[in-house]
């Protein structure tokens, strides 16, 4: 019973995110590879967009009247009719 095993050298692990091929990077790795100025710009843009949305929704709530609820309709039950 001889088992033939071929020797495979251990796979080299990448030293940084930049060494990983783009197609195999996670979202976090792709984000970490971006230059700091780009990450800051994107973060500020997303935060500004969110803040603008909150501000605008508050302004719309103040300017638009609250819709009136529809009047309640009595339930019609055919069994009680005679």
Secondary structure, DSSP 8 states (H G I E B T S, - for coil): --------------SSGGGS-GGG--HHHHHHHS-HHHHHHHHHHHHHHHHHHHHHHHHHHHHS-------------GGG--
